[in-house]
């Protein structure tokens, strides 16, 4: 990875080919190059910890994903998979010699051996996806999305997207089915086959109701009466409304009237409201869970 980072940077900058020799303005130029190619950044402290010094501990996976994108891969899993393939090819080339008569039988039977091994050990397929807001046409990075992998005759698996708004999953199955949930996007079920996995982006439709609630929490207090009327139409009369607290210290239950009062009485805390979950029936919110950070 360090070699490929240096190669990528040296394609447009003059510096030592040994990345551990970089310092001063070279590190600053490298930080800017990373920012321009990934829309993300690394700190100088991180560079000295993991690049300038030898450490057995790997960086966090979000930083590995970031650097993998910088050198031209989808993410860290994609980088590792491609490197493994290259290493196998190099090893095969290094061992390629003209076979002797004693080894001819082995090469003749090799296809049958490989076929037998393939039937015993199924091929592992890696599915990778990054999620895009369909309205803004931008990666969804500001919030973590919930991913529920649905498996045949087995319990589902639960994941979250990384700091780049992406998700990877390795399986022996050739098809992947999963549910993606977001506080501000519509829940969707995605089915992809490994042969069509070149479409590695998934667009999510904006949940207008959730965004409306967020708008009301941060909206113009001058339209107080109009906002209350709109909220009356948006929320069902018997809606179940729950406020969660940090560190799981409890749940507070709100009536529809109490929740509308909360949204229409201006306080600074409302700007930190986060919608955790919601359920609709007949175009009205019947269940809502939220938190004020």
PyMOL commands that set and color helices and strands:
alter all, ss='L'
color gray80, all
select helices_A, chain A and resi 2-10+19-21+25-38+44-52+61-70+76-94+101-120+194-196+208-218+221-234+246-248+256-264+268-272
alter helices_A, ss='H'
color red, helices_A
select strands_A, chain A and resi 125-133+138-139+146-151+154-160+166-171+175-182+185-193+201-204+235-244+251-254+273-281+284-292
alter strands_A, ss='S'
color yellow, strands_A
deselect
rebuild
show_as cartoon
